[in-house]
Amino acid sequence: MTSTRETQELLEEGSGARLGPPDPGRAPLKASVFERMAGANCALLPLFPYHDAGSIVPCGAILRGAPDAEFGHFFHFNTAEEVVVVFGAHKAMLATGQIYATQPLHGVNSFLRDPADPEAFALITITQHQAEEGDQNEAVIFRCMKCHQELLRFDYDATPQGAANHAPAAYGGSEDDHVAMFPTLWGGTEAAAAFDEERVRTCGKCGHVNDRYPIETWGWQRYVVQVRTANDSRRALDEAAKGER
Ligand SMILES: [Zn+2]
């Protein structure tokens, strides 16, 4: 959880450098990615509650093939760099132990060779380094499965808390949230909802009517609702506590 600036200061101090005390806003936490993902409600779940400016944000994803599984396909654009670590995979396009950095614009699908194969699985983390300052932007892009024509591009502001232009309302959050909404999961939910309309899914170039995006598989809508419910619950508790005085 060391920021780039802190790392730089450590390097400048030379070989005798010692890690300073942790950022009081980010108490050190540890988690088993396997345990955490066994109970996760969605793919790309932040493993730790820190995704403010400068944070390094590991997110877990757990995927399994099934005869009727649908994963869909979209492209993700992210000004923040992402690094994928494969903790375990079988019959997947990823190998156990593999580590790679994604391009700013990259495709997202099941990563399984045959999504209908129940033996195919992958458990990975996707880690992004939040901007120390300045804006962060993302987009979810759907293309025609037949001719690759762009059908929908949903751009959203993902500037983290602590950066000058942070505006949680831009991604379904609120300044007084106890649990910060993770912008990528809100953006994916909104983009999939917009893509639900047949008019949007119908390719203007080749006429192909593309399938709706199977967001249920990814759990993002559930995540968004649960974050809102957790925050509403916390506000209700705060209100109740005021009444006790
Ligand atoms: Zn088309």
Residues whose N, C-alpha, C, O or C-beta is under 5 A from the ligand:
A	BS01	ZN	C144 K146 C147 H148 Q149 C203 K205 C206 G207 H208
